Amino acid sequence: MASLKNQAVNSVKLTSISMLVTSVLQIAQLLILGRVLGPEIFGLIAMVQIVIQFSQLFLEMGITDAIIQKEKVSKLELSSLYWFSLFVGVVLFLILLLAAPVIALLFNESSLTAMIQVVGISFLILPLGLQFQTLATKKLEFAQITKNEITATAIGVLLTIGLAAFTGLGAWSLVYGHIATSLIRSIPWMVRGYRNLETRPQPVFSWTAIQGFVSFGMYRLGSTSINYFTTKIDQMIIGIALGPVALGYYSMAMNLIMQPVQKLNSMINRVAFPVFSKIQLDSSKLRRAYLLITNMLTSFNAPLLAGVIVSAPYAVPVLLGTEWADSIVIIQILCLYGLFKALGNPSGSLFIAVGKVRWSFYWQLFQLGIIPIVVYLASLSGEILIVALAVGLLRVLLFYVSYFVRIRQIIGDSLAELTLSIVRPMVHSAIMLAPLYIINSRLTGMEPIAIIVIDVIIGGLIYGLLMILNQRELLKEMKSFFQKRTAVKGG
């Protein structure tokens, strides 16, 4: 047991390192591509990425989770799954090959046809090593996983940036970079897998042997596909209705906001599930823990996003260039989306902990019915700012609808407490913003980077002081909360 615990703790550390390094590399790629290529080409890149990410869901089909979940997997099952995975990759490649002209027509961008067809090659490559990486994950071999992931991401990012900066390939830079990443990620796992007699696939196939895996995977695929659409449907509609330039501005703004927010929140949400699970039978403790997590998330994200709002006019020209000036207001508006999107994340851990997994599935279906309508109606204005505002306000509304429809059924009536846990950090953030705007108005002759540094220092001091004066109980609760996490792990 102690060995397993040590492996688990070590795995979390290595996964965190991998997540941090790859995130920094991806953000660097995002900024450099945006600066080098401009909004229109970046919009084309966003369109290609939508196709890549959605197709990858079908490549895995949830079967990787099924392999990890099942305690023992026979040689026949593994061999059959491997050949099935290769078959799915070929099918995806052929689908993209044939569907590319239709997708390009949908986005009204003829240049997408060839890019989508070429990027489909990656689906012939990825299955070669996917199963071997999954087996390594099952065995908690995260040292090798981390090494391979960082290497593949680093080479792919450097190649993409190099092609974009020193050639005239434009959006094709991403296509070639993605194929290179796929090769570097898959080939080492394939070589390792074929060298090992235990994992080397045999030339046999049995549909009966893998039916259970496929059934499990299809349910996971349905859930992940719906979740993907609810998070990407706005970009799809913007690309179709408003074109690549508008999508470029919107996609860049959304990425810049959600990348740091998601990484910050993952640490808190990783703690939430074991804590919720430990106290799942006590509704009063569940209510207290949920409200605490909501308060923590707001207390971290509200000042961070407030800082984005005040620094965006200085940071965007420095990081991306003056041609991205139109994205500044979009970034500021979408900060509202980022905050309430983050606040909705702990509900997933809450429902799984109390055995209400289907609630999350039905909620995703509900959102899939609402979000496209709102985005489409907003896009009829022809203004990307209207779409951004509609998406932000909708996210606030969905948060409270989720409370009334789902969360209240588990933690009881807590509307006043929930609102207070959100409003107080938001008020503190607003108080922090006021002097920063005054200071910035008097620093007109200073370099933008210097202004950003001053804003970070002064803003951090003001918000920290407000936390000490008005939220001492939260600081104590946070300490207690993470002690509970340790207790859960120790148990």
N, C-alpha and C positions, 0 to 999 in steps of 0.2 A: 504493500500500500504506500509505504514511504517513497519507494522508487517511482511509483506511478505519479505521486504528488510532485516529486522533484521534476519528473519529465514534463508534467503539466505546467508547472511554474516556469521552467526553462523554455517551454514552447511558447508561452505567452510573451516572454521577453523577446524571443527571436522574431515572433510574429509582429510585435510592436516595432522592432528595428526595421523589419522589412517594410511595414506599412509607412513608417516615417521616411525612410530613404526613397521608396518609390513615389510617395506623395510629393516630396520635394522635387524629384526629377520631373514628375508630371506637371507640377505647377510651373517649373522652369520652362518646360516645353510649351505650355499654354501661353505664357507671356512672350516668349521669343517668337513663336509662330505668329501670334497676334501682331507683334511689332513689325516683323519682317514682311508678312503677307498682306496685312490689312483686313478690314471687316468683311469685304465681299468674298475673298478666298477663304477666310476663316469660316464664313458661313457654309461654304462648300464642304470644308473639313467636318463641320458639325453634322452635315447631312450624311457624309460617309460614316462617321462614327455611330450615328443612330442605327444604320444598317448593320455595322460590325457587331455592336453590343447586343442588338436584338437577335441576330443569328447565333451568337455564342450561347444564348440561353438554350436554343434548340440543340446545339452541339452536345452540351452536357446532359440535357434532358432530366436533370435531377438524379441521374444514375450514379454520379460520384457520391452523392449523399447516401444513396442506398448501399453502396459498397462499404462506406465507413460505418453506417448504422448497423449492418448485419455482422454478428459476432464472428462467424466463420464463413468464408466463401471458398467453394471448391475450385479445383483446377479447371473442371469443365465449365463452370459458371464464369470464371475469369476469362478463359479463352473465348467463350461465346460472346461475352460482353465486349471484348476487345475488337473482334471482327464486326460486331454490330455497330460499335462506335465508328469504325472506319467507314462502314456502309452509310451511316448517318452523315458523316463528313462529305462523302461523295454526293449524296442527295442534296445537301445544302449548297455545295458548289454548283451543281446543275441548276438548282432553283434560282440562285443569284445570277447565273449565266443567262437564263431565260427571262428572269423578271427584271433585270437591270434596265432595259429600255422603258418598261412600264413605270418603274420607280423614278427614273429620270424625267419622264413625262409628267408624273405627279408633281414633282418639284419644279417642273418647267426649266430644267437644266440638262441639256443634252450631253454636256461633258461628264455627267455622273455615270453614264452608261458604261464606258470603258473602265472607270475607276472601280465601280462596284464589281464588275466582272473579274478584274485582276485581283481585287482584295479577297474574292472568293477562294483564291488559291490557298489562303491561310487555313481554310477548313479541310483541305486535304492534308495539311501538315500537322495541325494541333492534335488530332486523335492519335497520332503515332506515339506521343509520350504522355497523354492525359491520364491514362489508367495507371501507369507506373508512378506518376506523381501522386495520384489518389491513394495508392497503396502506401507510399511513404508518409502521407498525411495520417493514414490510419495507424501507422506504427510510431507516430509522433517524431518523425525524423526531420525536425524543422531546421536543423543546421544546414542540411543540404538544400532544402526547399528555399530557405532564405538566400543562400548563396546563388542559386540558379535564378531566382526571381529578380534579385538586384542586378545580376549580370545581364540578363535578357533585357530588363527595362532600361538599364544604363546605355547599352549598345544601341537599342532601338531609338531611344530619345536622342542620343548623339547623332545617329545617322539621319534621323528626321530633321533635326535642327540644321545639320550640315548641308543636306540637300536643299532645304528651304532658303538658307542664307547664301549659298555659293552657286546655286544653279537656278534655272528658270522653271523648275518643275511645279512650283506652286502647291496645290492641294495633293498632287501626286507624291509629294514628300512624305505625307502621312501614310499613303498606301504602301510605299516601299519600306518605310520604317516599320509598319505593322507586320509585313511579311517577314522582315528580318527578325523582329522580336519573336514571332511564332517559331521560326527555325531554331533560334538560339534557346528558346524555352523548351522545345520539344525534343530535339536531337539528343542532348545529354541523357534525358530520361529514357528515351528509346534504347540507346546504347546500353545503359545500365540495366534496363528491364530485360533485354534479350540476353545479356550475359548471365543473368541470374536464372538458374534452372527452375526455381520456385515461381518466378513471375513470368517466365518466357511463355508466350501463348502457343498452344498446340494447334495443329491444323484441323480442328474440329469445331462444329457449331451445333448447338441445341437450343431451339426456340423455347422449348418447355423449361429448360434450365434457367432462362433469364426472364420469363414472363413476370415473376414477382418483382424483379428489379425494375422492369419497364413500367409496370403498374404503379409502383411507388414513385418512380421518376416522373410519370405523366402528371400525377397530382402536384408534385413539387413544381413541375414546369408550368402548370396552369397558374399556380400562385405567384411564381416569380415573373411570369409573363405579364400578368395583370398589374403587378407592382411596377414593372418596368414601364408599362404604358402610362400609368398614373403619374410617373415622374418625368416622362419624356413626351407625352402627347402634346404639351404646350409647344415644345420646340418643333415637333412635326407639323403642327397646324401653322405656326409662324413661318416655317420654311415654305410651305405650300401657298399660304395666303399672302405673305408679305415679301418673300424672296430672300436671297442669301445675305444681302447687306443687313437687313433687319434681324435675321437669324444670327448673323455674326455678332452684332451688338448684344443681343439677348443671351446667346450662349456663353459669350465671354463673361458677361455680368453674373450669370447664374453660377458658372464655374468658380469665379473668384470669390463669391460669397459662400457657396456650399462646400468647397474643398476644405477650408480650415474649420468650418462649423462641424462637418461630419467627422473629422479626425478628433476634434475636441470632445464631441459628444460620445464617440465610441467608447472612450474610457469610462464615462459615467454609466452608459447603458450596459457595458460589460459587467459592472457591479450590480446593476438593478436586478437582473434575472435571478441570480442566486439568493439575493435578499428577499425578493418577492416570493420565491419558492419556499424559503424557510418559514415565512409567516403567512402562507396562503390561506390558512384556516381562520385567521384572526382579522376580521374586516377593519377594526379600528387601527391595528398596526399597519395594515395595507394602506389605509387612507393616509396615515401619517408619513409612511415611506414614500408614497406617490407624490404627496404634496411637497415633501422635502426635495425629491429629485427634480420636480418641476421648478421649485425655487432655485435649486442649484444650477439647473440648465439656463434659466433666465439670468441669474446672477453672473454666469460666465459669458453668455452669448450677447446679452443686451449691451454691455459696455464695449464688447468687441465690435459689434455691428454699428454701434454709435460712432466708434472710432473710424470705421469704414466710411460712414456718411460724411464725417467732417474732413477726412483726409483724401477722399476720392478725387476732388478737383486738383489736388497736387500730385497724387500718386499715379493716376491714369496717364497724364502726359509724359511723366518720367519713365514709367514701366512700358507703356504701349505706344506712345507717340501721340501727336496732336490730332491725327485722323480718327482717333478713338474718342474724341471729346463728347460725341453724342451718346456714348455709353455711360457717362458719369451719372446722369439723372436716373438711368435705368438701374444702375448699381445701387444707388441710394434708395430707390423705391423697393427693389427686391430684398433689401435688408429686412423688411417686414415679413416677407415670405420666409426668409431664412430663419428668423426667430421662431415663428410658429410651426414651421416644418420640423425644427429641432424639438419643440415641445411635444409634438405628436409621437415622437419615437419611443418613449418609455411605455406607451400603451401596448406595444407589441409584446414586450417582456412581461407585462402585467397579465395579459390574456393567456399567454403560454403557461405562465406560472400557476394560474388557477384552472388550467385545463379548458380554456375557451378558444382553442386555436381557430375554429371555424368563424368566430366573430371577426377575426382579422381578415379572413378570406372574403367574407360578405362585405366588409367595409371597403376593401379594395375594389370590389365590383361596383359598389355604390359610387365611389369616387370616379371610377372609369366612366360612369354614366353622366356625372355632373361636370367634371373638369373640361372635357372637349367642348361642351355646349358653351360654357362661359368664355373659354379662350376664343372660340370661333366668333361668337357675338362681338367680343371686344376687338377682334381682328378686322371686323367690318368697318371700323373707324379708320383703318389704314394707318393708325398711329401705334408704334411699338410701346410708347409710354402708357397708353391706355391699356394695352394688354398686360404690361407689367403691374400696373395698379390693380387691375381686375384679379390677376393671379395672387397678388399679396393679400387683398381683402378677402378673397375666397378662402385662402389658407387660414385666416383668422376665424372665419365663419365655420369652416370644417372642424377646427379644433374644438369649438364649443358645441357643435352638433354631435361630435364624437363623445363629448362629456355627457350630454343629456341622453344619448341613445345607448352608450356602452359603459363608459367608465363609472357613471353614477350607480349602475347596477351592481358593481363590485365594491366600491368604497363608500357608497351612501351619499347623501346630499352634502356637498362640500363646495358649492358654487362660490360663496363669499370667500372662503379660505383659499380656493384655487385662484380666484381673481386677484386676491391680495398678494399671493405668492408670485404672481406675474407682474402686477402693477408696481410694486415697491421697487424692484430692481430697474424697471423701465423709467420710473421717476428719477431714481438716482442717476441713471444714464443721461436723462434729459438735463438734469442739473449740471452734470459734467460737461455737456455739450455747450451750454451757454457761455461760460468763460473762454472756451476754446475758440468759438467763433469770434469773440471780441478780440482775443489775442491775435488770431490769424489776420483780422482786418488791419492790424497795426504792423504786420510783418510783410507788407507788400513787396519790399525790396529784397527779401531774403530768398535764398535758394529753396526750392520745393522740398528737397530731402531734409534740410535743416528744420523746416516748418513741421514736417511729419514727425521728426525725432522729438521736437519740443511738445507737440500734441500728445505723443505717447507718454512722455514723462509726466507732464502736468495732468493729463487725463487719468493716468494710473494713480497718481497721488490723490487727486480729488475723489475718485471712485473708492480707493482703498480707505480713505478717511470716512467716507459715508458708510461703508460697510462696517467699520469698527464702531461708529456712533449708533447706527440704526439696525444693524443685523448681526449683533454679537451672538444671538441665539442660533442663527444659521451657521456661523463658524463653528460653534460647539457641536451642533447637530451633524455637520459634515465630518468632523473628527469621529464622532460616534458611529456614523454611517459606514465609514471605511473600516472601523474596528469590527463592525458586524460582518463585513466582507471577509476579514481575516478569520473570524470565527466560523463562517460558513465553509471556507477553504479547509480550515483545520479539522472540521467535522467530517 
